[in-house]
Amino acid sequence: MDFDYSPSEEAFRKEVRDFLKENLPPRKERGSDFLANWLRKVRARGWVGFSWPKAYGGGGGGLVEQAILREEMALAKAPPLGTSFMGLAWVGPGIIQYGTEEQKQRFIPDILDSKVTWCTGYSEPNHGSDLAAIQCKAVRDGDDYVVNGQKIWTSGAPWSQWIILLTRTDFSTTSKHDGITCLLVPMDSPGLEVRPIENMAGDRHFAEVFFRDVRVPVANRLGQEGEGWKVTVSALANERSSIGEVTQMFSKLDTLKELVRATARNGRPAAKDPAVRRRIATFEMKIAAMKYNGLRYLTKQIRGEPLTSETSVNKLHRASLEIEMDDFAVALMGQAGLHLRGSDDAVDAGSWSKSSLSWPNVVIGGGTPNIQRNIIAERILHLPKD
Ligand SMILES: Cc1cc2nc3c(=O)[nH]c(=O)nc-3n(C[C@H](O)[C@H](O)[C@H](O)COP(=O)(O)OP(=O)(O)OC[C@H]3O[C@@H](n4cnc5c(N)ncnc54)[C@H](O)[C@@H]3O)c2cc1C
């Protein structure tokens, strides 16, 4: 296997690094207009929606360059390339793959220009892991669907303008995967109510979302009626893009190393403690393993083979690694590890304590570890079900 990059790929890496050197000042030196300028500049370069077709305003770039871009951005701890994480990660790709021409023209530019933020309405109170069992009901009435039901754990719902929503249009199908329909719904629709939920880190980033006779034009249906499952499966594969997760872990390891260098343990620098060094080396090896695994899947994508279940492997690894790294950082800080943002004694503005309390984000969000194990067992290893 050849791990080397081609001269043009290396040139692209240099281009990204040069850009970062010029346009990413240290945090303390960033003015109030930094983010708006940053978003404008990366957009002008064609780096937002890097691999999306040029016809819809994307960059039309290749998958390897996209991986390089993400890697360099993560290592430099750069801000995101757009304000709608979900819009860029899976709503946009879903619309490009399944949307009508009118939907592409209407929704894609706003995602790329950071004009709108999207959230995702899949999970319901009794249907999280068993996603296909959804009950949120959409009934056709003339040119509209009328939606009734509830979603839960909807990240970003309190500030999003749009939601990609899974509804059931047919309750009589023999397979629960049939009869599901995907709708694109404005969050200010009459009858739609958002009730934020506070998590244990004190954030209110997710919510319950209630639908009472919400009318959604048929023109806002993504894909065919009853074929919403197909749209979701490809969206979920995008959500678990293996390489993206690895670069974030390298960046986190980098921050952890800085913490280790700045911390004393048993009266001497923690960085000189063999036990600490061993833990850091173990984290590094685990992330490297994720990287090479991710590269195998990237190779598949470059060959034009679709990614589905494989992305569960790195999702599963990342879940346990995040917890191990957060726990290690908090323990390393001793008493200071107990302080959250706002406290004078908080280290790194309380980010490690917060991250440690926010483990459900990466462990449960996007599917639990047990579900990833089921997927790996059944679809990758082809183990018998009983
Ligand atoms: C921070 C965060 C953000 C989220 N954001 C969103 C979002 O934006 N949009 C959205 O739609 N959802 C979101 N979710 C919801 C998330 O997708 C679900 O919580 C998750 O899929 C689990 O579903 P559940 O909570 O219903 O748990 P359950 O499905 O009830 O699972 C409970 C336990 O049972 C286990 N289990 C369930 N079924 C099986 C099985 N077949 N085999 C083995 N074990 C099983 C699970 O692994 C888990 O340990 C978010 C969740 C979190 C924590």
The ligand as a Tripos MOL2 file, in Angstrom:
@<TRIPOS>MOLECULE
LIG
   53    58     1     0     0
SMALL
NO_CHARGES

@<TRIPOS>ATOM
      1 C1        -25.6010   14.5180   22.6710 C.3       1 LIG1
      2 C2        -26.6390   13.8560   21.8160 C.ar      1 LIG1
      3 C3        -27.0170   14.4480   20.6260 C.ar      1 LIG1
      4 C4        -28.0050   13.8590   19.8470 C.ar      1 LIG1
      5 N1        -28.4010   14.5060   18.7090 N.ar      1 LIG1
      6 C5        -29.4150   13.9880   17.9740 C.ar      1 LIG1
      7 C6        -29.9260   14.6960   16.8570 C.ar      1 LIG1
      8 O1        -29.4480   15.7780   16.5130 O.2       1 LIG1
      9 N2        -30.9670   14.1550   16.1850 N.ar      1 LIG1
     10 C7        -31.5170   12.9650   16.5140 C.ar      1 LIG1
     11 O2        -32.4420   12.5350   15.8380 O.2       1 LIG1
     12 N3        -31.0570   12.2590   17.5710 N.ar      1 LIG1
     13 C8        -30.0380   12.7570   18.3190 C.ar      1 LIG1
     14 N4        -29.5820   12.0830   19.4160 N.ar      1 LIG1
     15 C9        -30.2460   10.8380   19.8110 C.3       1 LIG1
     16 C10       -29.3960    9.6020   19.6210 C.3       1 LIG1
     17 O3        -29.2670    9.2840   18.2580 O.3       1 LIG1
     18 C11       -30.0680    8.4910   20.4330 C.3       1 LIG1
     19 O4        -30.0390    8.8750   21.7930 O.3       1 LIG1
     20 C12       -29.3550    7.1950   20.2530 C.3       1 LIG1
     21 O5        -29.5260    6.6930   18.9500 O.3       1 LIG1
     22 C13       -29.8540    6.1420   21.2550 C.3       1 LIG1
     23 O6        -31.2320    6.0560   21.2680 O.3       1 LIG1
     24 P1        -32.0570    6.1290   22.6390 P.3       1 LIG1
     25 O7        -31.5950    7.3160   23.3960 O.co2     1 LIG1
     26 O8        -33.4900    5.9980   22.3070 O.co2     1 LIG1
     27 O9        -31.5670    4.8460   23.4600 O.3       1 LIG1
     28 P2        -32.1380    3.3770   23.3360 P.3       1 LIG1
     29 O10       -32.2900    3.0230   21.8990 O.co2     1 LIG1
     30 O11       -33.3350    3.2450   24.2200 O.co2     1 LIG1
     31 O12       -30.9290    2.5400   23.9310 O.3       1 LIG1
     32 C14       -30.7410    2.3360   25.3360 C.3       1 LIG1
     33 C15       -29.6470    1.2990   25.5170 C.3       1 LIG1
     34 O13       -30.0290    0.0430   24.9380 O.3       1 LIG1
     35 C16       -29.0560   -0.3850   23.9930 C.3       1 LIG1
     36 N5        -29.7150   -1.0220   22.8540 N.ar      1 LIG1
     37 C17       -30.8090   -0.5880   22.2060 C.ar      1 LIG1
     38 N6        -31.1210   -1.4210   21.1680 N.ar      1 LIG1
     39 C18       -30.1700   -2.3860   21.1860 C.ar      1 LIG1
     40 C19       -29.9240   -3.5390   20.3640 C.ar      1 LIG1
     41 N7        -30.7030   -3.8470   19.3210 N.pl3     1 LIG1
     42 N8        -28.8380   -4.3090   20.6620 N.ar      1 LIG1
     43 C20       -28.0260   -4.0050   21.7150 C.ar      1 LIG1
     44 N9        -28.2210   -2.9400   22.5240 N.ar      1 LIG1
     45 C21       -29.2630   -2.1380   22.2570 C.ar      1 LIG1
     46 C22       -28.3460    0.8800   23.5560 C.3       1 LIG1
     47 O14       -27.0230    0.6050   23.0970 O.3       1 LIG1
     48 C23       -28.3320    1.6940   24.8500 C.3       1 LIG1
     49 O15       -27.2430    1.3020   25.6410 O.3       1 LIG1
     50 C24       -28.5960   12.6320   20.2240 C.ar      1 LIG1
     51 C25       -28.2040   12.0300   21.4200 C.ar      1 LIG1
     52 C26       -27.2480   12.6320   22.2200 C.ar      1 LIG1
     53 C27       -26.8600   11.9630   23.4970 C.3       1 LIG1
@<TRIPOS>BOND
     1     1     2 1
     2     2     3 ar
     3     2    52 ar
     4     3     4 ar
     5     4     5 ar
     6     4    50 ar
     7     5     6 ar
     8     6     7 ar
     9     6    13 1
    10     7     8 2
    11     7     9 ar
    12     9    10 ar
    13    10    11 2
    14    10    12 ar
    15    12    13 ar
    16    13    14 ar
    17    14    15 1
    18    14    50 ar
    19    15    16 1
    20    16    17 1
    21    16    18 1
    22    18    19 1
    23    18    20 1
    24    20    21 1
    25    20    22 1
    26    22    23 1
    27    23    24 1
    28    24    25 2
    29    24    26 1
    30    24    27 1
    31    27    28 1
    32    28    29 2
    33    28    30 1
    34    28    31 1
    35    31    32 1
    36    32    33 1
    37    33    34 1
    38    33    48 1
    39    34    35 1
    40    35    36 1
    41    35    46 1
    42    36    37 ar
    43    36    45 ar
    44    37    38 ar
    45    38    39 ar
    46    39    40 ar
    47    39    45 ar
    48    40    41 1
    49    40    42 ar
    50    42    43 ar
    51    43    44 ar
    52    44    45 ar
    53    46    47 1
    54    46    48 1
    55    48    49 1
    56    50    51 ar
    57    51    52 ar
    58    52    53 1
@<TRIPOS>SUBSTRUCTURE
     1 LIG1         1 GROUP 0 **** ****
